[in-house]
């Protein structure tokens, strides 16, 4: 069973902020980032230690404050954690450079 994150209850309410941030990513050339990948980043990195009394405006501010470089650093580290990732494989190298 997948453990749900404390902030999952806010996901529908903050959808416009997520859409806005993903649109910013697209404008900067990172259009392949999906909503699920971005939400995963928020849960694993930004909200690693959730606050019990978080307010909606704080969740929105967290989303809008994400920098593309911060997300890409996270995504790179996550790619290296994959068991089947191998820099000797041309396909994996091209995937990393997307």
N, CA, C and O atoms as a GROMACS GRO file, in nm:
protein
  392
    1UNK      N    1   0.083  -0.118   0.000
    1UNK     CA    2   0.000   0.000   0.000
    1UNK      C    3   0.088   0.125   0.000
    1UNK      O    4   0.185   0.133   0.076
    2UNK      N    5   0.055   0.221  -0.084
    2UNK     CA    6   0.131   0.344  -0.095
    2UNK      C    7   0.088   0.439   0.016
    2UNK      O    8  -0.031   0.469   0.034
    3UNK      N    9   0.186   0.486   0.090
    3UNK     CA   10   0.159   0.580   0.198
    3UNK      C   11   0.132   0.717   0.138
    3UNK      O   12   0.212   0.766   0.058
    4UNK      N   13   0.022   0.779   0.177
    4UNK     CA   14  -0.009   0.911   0.122
    4UNK      C   15   0.063   1.018   0.203
    4UNK      O   16   0.089   1.003   0.322
    5UNK      N   17   0.094   1.125   0.135
    5UNK     CA   18   0.164   1.237   0.197
    5UNK      C   19   0.061   1.328   0.264
    5UNK      O   20  -0.054   1.337   0.220
    6UNK      N   21   0.103   1.395   0.367
    6UNK     CA   22   0.016   1.484   0.442
    6UNK      C   23  -0.042   1.595   0.355
    6UNK      O   24  -0.154   1.641   0.380
    7UNK      N   25   0.033   1.639   0.255
    7UNK     CA   26  -0.012   1.750   0.172
    7UNK      C   27  -0.094   1.707   0.050
    7UNK      O   28  -0.135   1.791  -0.029
    8UNK      N   29  -0.118   1.577   0.035
    8UNK     CA   30  -0.198   1.529  -0.078
    8UNK      C   31  -0.338   1.590  -0.078
    8UNK      O   32  -0.400   1.604  -0.184
    9UNK      N   33  -0.387   1.626   0.038
    9UNK     CA   34  -0.520   1.686   0.048
    9UNK      C   35  -0.528   1.821  -0.024
    9UNK      O   36  -0.636   1.866  -0.062
   10UNK      N   37  -0.415   1.885  -0.042
   10UNK     CA   38  -0.410   2.016  -0.108
   10UNK      C   39  -0.395   2.006  -0.260
   10UNK      O   40  -0.405   2.108  -0.329
   11UNK      N   41  -0.372   1.889  -0.311
   11UNK     CA   42  -0.332   1.876  -0.452
   11UNK      C   43  -0.434   1.938  -0.548
   11UNK      O   44  -0.394   2.011  -0.640
   12UNK      N   45  -0.560   1.912  -0.532
   12UNK     CA   46  -0.660   1.970  -0.622
   12UNK      C   47  -0.671   2.121  -0.607
   12UNK      O   48  -0.692   2.192  -0.704
   13UNK      N   49  -0.656   2.170  -0.484
   13UNK     CA   50  -0.668   2.313  -0.459
   13UNK      C   51  -0.552   2.392  -0.518
   13UNK      O   52  -0.568   2.508  -0.556
   14UNK      N   53  -0.434   2.330  -0.526
   14UNK     CA   54  -0.316   2.400  -0.576
   14UNK      C   55  -0.288   2.369  -0.723
   14UNK      O   56  -0.181   2.403  -0.774
   15UNK      N   57  -0.380   2.305  -0.790
   15UNK     CA   58  -0.361   2.268  -0.930
   15UNK      C   59  -0.323   2.386  -1.018
   15UNK      O   60  -0.235   2.371  -1.103
   16UNK      N   61  -0.386   2.503  -1.002
   16UNK     CA   62  -0.344   2.617  -1.086
   16UNK      C   63  -0.197   2.656  -1.065
   16UNK      O   64  -0.130   2.693  -1.161
   17UNK      N   65  -0.148   2.647  -0.943
   17UNK     CA   66  -0.007   2.678  -0.917
   17UNK      C   67   0.084   2.575  -0.982
   17UNK      O   68   0.188   2.611  -1.038
   18UNK      N   69   0.046   2.448  -0.976
   18UNK     CA   70   0.125   2.342  -1.040
   18UNK      C   71   0.127   2.364  -1.191
   18UNK      O   72   0.233   2.354  -1.254
   19UNK      N   73   0.010   2.392  -1.248
   19UNK     CA   74   0.003   2.417  -1.393
   19UNK      C   75   0.090   2.535  -1.433
   19UNK      O   76   0.158   2.531  -1.536
   20UNK      N   77   0.087   2.640  -1.353
   20UNK     CA   78   0.168   2.758  -1.380
   20UNK      C   79   0.317   2.725  -1.377
   20UNK      O   80   0.392   2.769  -1.464
   21UNK      N   81   0.359   2.649  -1.279
   21UNK     CA   82   0.501   2.614  -1.267
   21UNK      C   83   0.543   2.523  -1.382
   21UNK      O   84   0.652   2.541  -1.437
   22UNK      N   85   0.460   2.427  -1.420
   22UNK     CA   86   0.494   2.340  -1.532
   22UNK      C   87   0.499   2.418  -1.663
   22UNK      O   88   0.578   2.386  -1.752
   23UNK      N   89   0.414   2.519  -1.676
   23UNK     CA   90   0.419   2.605  -1.795
   23UNK      C   91   0.550   2.684  -1.798
   23UNK      O   92   0.609   2.703  -1.905
   24UNK      N   93   0.595   2.728  -1.682
   24UNK     CA   94   0.726   2.795  -1.674
   24UNK      C   95   0.837   2.700  -1.717
   24UNK      O   96   0.928   2.740  -1.790
   25UNK      N   97   0.830   2.576  -1.672
   25UNK     CA   98   0.930   2.476  -1.712
   25UNK      C   99   0.932   2.462  -1.864
   25UNK      O  100   1.039   2.455  -1.925
   26UNK      N  101   0.813   2.456  -1.925
   26UNK     CA  102   0.804   2.442  -2.071
   26UNK      C  103   0.867   2.560  -2.142
   26UNK      O  104   0.938   2.544  -2.241
   27UNK      N  105   0.841   2.680  -2.091
   27UNK     CA  106   0.896   2.801  -2.153
   27UNK      C  107   1.048   2.802  -2.146
   27UNK      O  108   1.114   2.862  -2.231
   28UNK      N  109   1.104   2.736  -2.046
   28UNK     CA  110   1.249   2.731  -2.029
   28UNK      C  111   1.311   2.607  -2.095
   28UNK      O  112   1.431   2.582  -2.081
   29UNK      N  113   1.228   2.530  -2.167
   29UNK     CA  114   1.280   2.416  -2.242
   29UNK      C  115   1.273   2.283  -2.170
   29UNK      O  116   1.336   2.187  -2.214
   30UNK      N  117   1.200   2.275  -2.061
   30UNK     CA  118   1.188   2.151  -1.985
   30UNK      C  119   1.043   2.102  -1.988
   30UNK      O  120   0.983   2.076  -1.883
   31UNK      N  121   0.989   2.089  -2.106
   31UNK     CA  122   0.849   2.052  -2.123
   31UNK      C  123   0.818   1.906  -2.098
   31UNK      O  124   0.701   1.867  -2.101
   32UNK      N  125   0.919   1.824  -2.073
   32UNK     CA  126   0.893   1.682  -2.052
   32UNK      C  127   0.862   1.650  -1.906
   32UNK      O  128   0.829   1.535  -1.875
   33UNK      N  129   0.871   1.747  -1.817
   33UNK     CA  130   0.839   1.724  -1.676
   33UNK      C  131   0.689   1.708  -1.661
   33UNK      O  132   0.612   1.794  -1.703
   34UNK      N  133   0.647   1.596  -1.602
   34UNK     CA  134   0.505   1.570  -1.585
   34UNK      C  135   0.458   1.621  -1.449
   34UNK      O  136   0.537   1.648  -1.359
   35UNK      N  137   0.329   1.632  -1.437
   35UNK     CA  138   0.269   1.675  -1.311
   35UNK      C  139   0.304   1.577  -1.199
   35UNK      O  140   0.334   1.618  -1.087
   36UNK      N  141   0.298   1.448  -1.229
   36UNK     CA  142   0.331   1.345  -1.129
   36UNK      C  143   0.476   1.353  -1.083
   36UNK      O  144   0.505   1.339  -0.965
   37UNK      N  145   0.566   1.376  -1.178
   37UNK     CA  146   0.707   1.388  -1.142
   37UNK      C  147   0.731   1.511  -1.056
   37UNK      O  148   0.808   1.507  -0.960
   38UNK      N  149   0.664   1.620  -1.090
   38UNK     CA  150   0.680   1.743  -1.014
   38UNK      C  151   0.624   1.726  -0.873
   38UNK      O  152   0.686   1.770  -0.776
   39UNK      N  153   0.507   1.664  -0.860
   39UNK     CA  154   0.448   1.640  -0.728
   39UNK      C  155   0.538   1.549  -0.645
   39UNK      O  156   0.555   1.570  -0.525
   40UNK      N  157   0.595   1.448  -0.708
   40UNK     CA  158   0.688   1.358  -0.640
   40UNK      C  159   0.809   1.436  -0.587
   40UNK      O  160   0.854   1.413  -0.474
   41UNK      N  161   0.862   1.529  -0.668
   41UNK     CA  162   0.971   1.614  -0.624
   41UNK      C  163   0.931   1.694  -0.500
   41UNK      O  164   1.006   1.702  -0.403
   42UNK      N  165   0.812   1.752  -0.504
   42UNK     CA  166   0.767   1.832  -0.390
   42UNK      C  167   0.759   1.747  -0.263
   42UNK      O  168   0.803   1.790  -0.156
   43UNK      N  169   0.704   1.627  -0.275
   43UNK     CA  170   0.690   1.541  -0.157
   43UNK      C  171   0.824   1.493  -0.104
   43UNK      O  172   0.846   1.490   0.017
   44UNK      N  173   0.914   1.455  -0.194
   44UNK     CA  174   1.042   1.398  -0.151
   44UNK      C  175   1.146   1.502  -0.112
   44UNK      O  176   1.231   1.475  -0.027
   45UNK      N  177   1.141   1.619  -0.173
   45UNK     CA  178   1.246   1.718  -0.151
   45UNK      C  179   1.194   1.839  -0.072
   45UNK      O  180   1.243   1.869   0.038
   46UNK      N  181   1.097   1.907  -0.127
   46UNK     CA  182   1.048   2.032  -0.068
   46UNK      C  183   0.974   2.007   0.064
   46UNK      O  184   0.990   2.081   0.160
   47UNK      N  185   0.895   1.902   0.066
   47UNK     CA  186   0.813   1.872   0.184
   47UNK      C  187   0.859   1.745   0.254
   47UNK      O  188   0.778   1.667   0.303
   48UNK      N  189   0.989   1.726   0.259
   48UNK     CA  190   1.045   1.607   0.322
   48UNK      C  191   1.003   1.597   0.468
   48UNK      O  192   0.974   1.489   0.520
   49UNK      N  193   0.999   1.712   0.533
   49UNK     CA  194   0.953   1.720   0.673
   49UNK      C  195   0.829   1.808   0.677
   49UNK      O  196   0.840   1.930   0.695
   50UNK      N  197   0.710   1.749   0.661
   50UNK     CA  198   0.588   1.830   0.655
   50UNK      C  199   0.555   1.895   0.789
   50UNK      O  200   0.581   1.841   0.896
   51UNK      N  201   0.497   2.014   0.778
   51UNK     CA  202   0.451   2.086   0.896
   51UNK      C  203   0.308   2.043   0.927
   51UNK      O  204   0.229   2.022   0.835
   52UNK      N  205   0.275   2.031   1.053
   52UNK     CA  206   0.140   1.990   1.092
   52UNK      C  207   0.036   2.097   1.064
   52UNK      O  208  -0.078   2.065   1.030
   53UNK      N  209   0.073   2.222   1.080
   53UNK     CA  210  -0.023   2.330   1.066
   53UNK      C  211   0.000   2.415   0.942
   53UNK      O  212  -0.012   2.538   0.946
   54UNK      N  213   0.035   2.350   0.831
   54UNK     CA  214   0.063   2.420   0.705
   54UNK      C  215  -0.064   2.486   0.653
   54UNK      O  216  -0.174   2.430   0.663
   55UNK      N  217  -0.048   2.603   0.599
   55UNK     CA  218  -0.160   2.677   0.540
   55UNK      C  219  -0.155   2.665   0.389
   55UNK      O  220  -0.048   2.640   0.331
   56UNK      N  221  -0.268   2.682   0.324
   56UNK     CA  222  -0.278   2.671   0.180
   56UNK      C  223  -0.181   2.766   0.109
   56UNK      O  224  -0.115   2.727   0.012
   57UNK      N  225  -0.173   2.889   0.156
   57UNK     CA  226  -0.084   2.986   0.091
   57UNK      C  227   0.062   2.943   0.099
   57UNK      O  228   0.141   2.976   0.011
   58UNK      N  229   0.100   2.870   0.204
   58UNK     CA  230   0.237   2.821   0.217
   58UNK      C  231   0.266   2.712   0.114
   58UNK      O  232   0.376   2.706   0.058
   59UNK      N  233   0.168   2.625   0.091
   59UNK     CA  234   0.184   2.519  -0.009
   59UNK      C  235   0.200   2.582  -0.147
   59UNK      O  236   0.286   2.541  -0.225
   60UNK      N  237   0.116   2.681  -0.178
   60UNK     CA  238   0.125   2.751  -0.307
   60UNK      C  239   0.260   2.820  -0.321
   60UNK      O  240   0.323   2.814  -0.427
   61UNK      N  241   0.305   2.886  -0.215
   61UNK     CA  242   0.434   2.955  -0.219
   61UNK      C  243   0.549   2.857  -0.242
   61UNK      O  244   0.642   2.887  -0.316
   62UNK      N  245   0.541   2.739  -0.178
   62UNK     CA  246   0.643   2.636  -0.200
   62UNK      C  247   0.649   2.594  -0.346
   62UNK      O  248   0.757   2.579  -0.402
   63UNK      N  249   0.533   2.575  -0.406
   63UNK     CA  250   0.526   2.532  -0.546
   63UNK      C  251   0.584   2.638  -0.637
   63UNK      O  252   0.666   2.608  -0.725
   64UNK      N  253   0.543   2.762  -0.617
   64UNK     CA  254   0.586   2.870  -0.706
   64UNK      C  255   0.733   2.909  -0.686
   64UNK      O  256   0.792   2.973  -0.772
   65UNK      N  257   0.791   2.870  -0.574
   65UNK     CA  258   0.931   2.907  -0.548
   65UNK      C  259   1.031   2.805  -0.602
   65UNK      O  260   1.152   2.827  -0.594
   66UNK      N  261   0.982   2.694  -0.658
   66UNK     CA  262   1.073   2.591  -0.710
   66UNK      C  263   1.147   2.645  -0.832
   66UNK      O  264   1.087   2.700  -0.924
   67UNK      N  265   1.278   2.630  -0.830
   67UNK     CA  266   1.362   2.670  -0.944
   67UNK      C  267   1.384   2.548  -1.033
   67UNK      O  268   1.393   2.435  -0.986
   68UNK      N  269   1.392   2.573  -1.161
   68UNK     CA  270   1.414   2.465  -1.256
   68UNK      C  271   1.543   2.391  -1.222
   68UNK      O  272   1.547   2.268  -1.228
   69UNK      N  273   1.647   2.464  -1.186
   69UNK     CA  274   1.775   2.400  -1.155
   69UNK      C  275   1.763   2.307  -1.033
   69UNK      O  276   1.825   2.201  -1.030
   70UNK      N  277   1.686   2.347  -0.935
   70UNK     CA  278   1.666   2.262  -0.816
   70UNK      C  279   1.595   2.133  -0.854
   70UNK      O  280   1.633   2.025  -0.810
   71UNK      N  281   1.491   2.146  -0.938
   71UNK     CA  282   1.420   2.027  -0.983
   71UNK      C  283   1.511   1.936  -1.065
   71UNK      O  284   1.512   1.815  -1.045
   72UNK      N  285   1.588   1.994  -1.156
   72UNK     CA  286   1.674   1.914  -1.243
   72UNK      C  287   1.784   1.844  -1.163
   72UNK      O  288   1.820   1.730  -1.196
   73UNK      N  289   1.838   1.908  -1.061
   73UNK     CA  290   1.936   1.842  -0.974
   73UNK      C  291   1.874   1.720  -0.906
   73UNK      O  292   1.934   1.613  -0.900
   74UNK      N  293   1.752   1.738  -0.856
   74UNK     CA  294   1.680   1.628  -0.793
   74UNK      C  295   1.657   1.514  -0.892
   74UNK      O  296   1.681   1.397  -0.860
   75UNK      N  297   1.609   1.548  -1.012
   75UNK     CA  298   1.580   1.447  -1.114
   75UNK      C  299   1.706   1.370  -1.153
   75UNK      O  300   1.701   1.249  -1.176
   76UNK      N  301   1.818   1.439  -1.161
   76UNK     CA  302   1.945   1.374  -1.196
   76UNK      C  303   1.986   1.274  -1.089
   76UNK      O  304   2.026   1.162  -1.120
   77UNK      N  305   1.977   1.315  -0.964
   77UNK     CA  306   2.012   1.225  -0.854
   77UNK      C  307   1.919   1.104  -0.852
   77UNK      O  308   1.964   0.991  -0.831
   78UNK      N  309   1.789   1.126  -0.874
   78UNK     CA  310   1.694   1.015  -0.878
   78UNK      C  311   1.726   0.919  -0.991
   78UNK      O  312   1.711   0.798  -0.976
   79UNK      N  313   1.770   0.972  -1.106
   79UNK     CA  314   1.806   0.886  -1.219
   79UNK      C  315   1.926   0.798  -1.185
   79UNK      O  316   1.931   0.682  -1.224
   80UNK      N  317   2.022   0.854  -1.113
   80UNK     CA  318   2.139   0.776  -1.073
   80UNK      C  319   2.103   0.667  -0.973
   80UNK      O  320   2.173   0.566  -0.963
   81UNK      N  321   1.995   0.687  -0.898
   81UNK     CA  322   1.954   0.588  -0.798
   81UNK      C  323   1.889   0.465  -0.862
   81UNK      O  324   1.881   0.359  -0.800
   82UNK      N  325   1.842   0.479  -0.985
   82UNK     CA  326   1.777   0.368  -1.053
   82UNK      C  327   1.876   0.254  -1.074
   82UNK      O  328   1.991   0.276  -1.112
   83UNK      N  329   1.831   0.133  -1.048
   83UNK     CA  330   1.918   0.017  -1.062
   83UNK      C  331   1.965  -0.005  -1.205
   83UNK      O  332   2.081  -0.042  -1.228
   84UNK      N  333   1.876   0.018  -1.300
   84UNK     CA  334   1.909  -0.014  -1.439
   84UNK      C  335   1.973   0.103  -1.513
   84UNK      O  336   1.989   0.096  -1.635
   85UNK      N  337   2.010   0.209  -1.444
   85UNK     CA  338   2.075   0.323  -1.507
   85UNK      C  339   2.223   0.292  -1.525
   85UNK      O  340   2.290   0.249  -1.431
   86UNK      N  341   2.272   0.316  -1.645
   86UNK     CA  342   2.411   0.283  -1.676
   86UNK      C  343   2.464   0.385  -1.776
   86UNK      O  344   2.411   0.396  -1.887
   87UNK      N  345   2.568   0.459  -1.738
   87UNK     CA  346   2.623   0.559  -1.828
   87UNK      C  347   2.692   0.497  -1.949
   87UNK      O  348   2.719   0.566  -2.047
   88UNK      N  349   2.721   0.367  -1.944
   88UNK     CA  350   2.782   0.301  -2.058
   88UNK      C  351   2.681   0.277  -2.170
   88UNK      O  352   2.718   0.254  -2.285
   89UNK      N  353   2.553   0.283  -2.136
   89UNK     CA  354   2.446   0.262  -2.232
   89UNK      C  355   2.411   0.395  -2.300
   89UNK      O  356   2.376   0.492  -2.232
   90UNK      N  357   2.420   0.400  -2.431
   90UNK     CA  358   2.395   0.522  -2.508
   90UNK      C  359   2.252   0.573  -2.486
   90UNK      O  360   2.232   0.694  -2.477
   91UNK      N  361   2.157   0.485  -2.476
   91UNK     CA  362   2.017   0.524  -2.456
   91UNK      C  363   2.001   0.596  -2.322
   91UNK      O  364   1.931   0.698  -2.314
   92UNK      N  365   2.064   0.545  -2.217
   92UNK     CA  366   2.056   0.608  -2.085
   92UNK      C  367   2.121   0.746  -2.084
   92UNK      O  368   2.071   0.839  -2.021
   93UNK      N  369   2.232   0.759  -2.154
   93UNK     CA  370   2.299   0.890  -2.160
   93UNK      C  371   2.212   0.991  -2.232
   93UNK      O  372   2.202   1.106  -2.189
   94UNK      N  373   2.148   0.950  -2.341
   94UNK     CA  374   2.062   1.042  -2.414
   94UNK      C  375   1.940   1.081  -2.329
   94UNK      O  376   1.895   1.196  -2.334
   95UNK      N  377   1.886   0.988  -2.253
   95UNK     CA  378   1.773   1.015  -2.165
   95UNK      C  379   1.812   1.117  -2.058
   95UNK      O  380   1.734   1.206  -2.026
   96UNK      N  381   1.931   1.105  -2.006
   96UNK     CA  382   1.979   1.199  -1.904
   96UNK      C  383   1.994   1.339  -1.960
   96UNK      O  384   1.974   1.438  -1.889
   97UNK      N  385   2.031   1.349  -2.086
   97UNK     CA  386   2.056   1.480  -2.148
   97UNK      C  387   1.931   1.547  -2.204
   97UNK      O  388   1.940   1.658  -2.256
   98UNK      N  389   1.816   1.484  -2.195
   98UNK     CA  390   1.692   1.545  -2.245
   98UNK      C  391   1.661   1.672  -2.173
   98UNK      O  392   1.560   1.736  -2.202
   0.00000   0.00000   0.00000
